[in-house]
């Protein structure tokens, strides 16, 4: 991976970590806002993997696709967590 590709993957990973920190935590409204911000950041980076002519190499593209799947799974888990708390 190039330095730029590694930076993009690292930033997407950091956004995912920020989301996973909220798992199993009772979230305030501010926490929910932070999760949405992290989701948007991660999504912006992972969208690059979907663009045919993004200039990303295969390794970076695959890494971002894995992160995208983890982001989606984390959002589902956070949604389930919210449903349990709200029930």
Secondary structure, 3 states (H helix, E strand, C coil): CCHHHHHHHHHHHHHHHHHHCCCCCCCCHHHHHHHHHHHHHHHHHHHHHHCCCCCCCHHHHHHHHHHHHHHHHHHHHHHHHHHHHHC
